């Protein structure tokens, strides 16, 4: 397995890096803590993306630490563009919610993006997706320990699922898929 390094880019972006070759930047989506990934997570990334590491220098760059309040995808893309400028043009993979940020990055900083694969991401939310996110926001504002069920979320395979949302603290929300 390739050597794995981790740390903070530009004093605010946790990252994990391994492999060699052209730069491949992965924006992995939301994480629970935005800390520098520990040993198990580092090894999991390296193992999971080992096929890419033979051809690319893979950098998994998490969202910046210390985000306060609401921050738009456009603003996050601007912040990513600043830190990713040091890499030069790179292949940028946007996963999940970071697919929205990656699209904004490509739109506003096209010189930074050689290609833009999107994984489990979309260009916009459906009415159902928007309603779900609004429900999560309402639950997050309900106070620690609040529990709510969100029914009828339809996934990409057309399977309806039930989601359990539990507020953990100020603005923190745990979400679990219960079944389909």
Secondary structure, DSSP 8 states (H G I E B T S, - for coil): ----EEEEETTTEEEEEEE-SEEEEEE----SS-S---HHHHHHHHHHTHHHHTTEEEEEEEEETT--S---HHHHHHHHHHHHGGG-SEEEEEETTHHHHHHHHHHH-GGGEEE--EES--SS--HHHHHHHHHHHHHHTT-TT-EEEEEEEE-TTS-EEEEEEEEEETTEEEEEEEE-
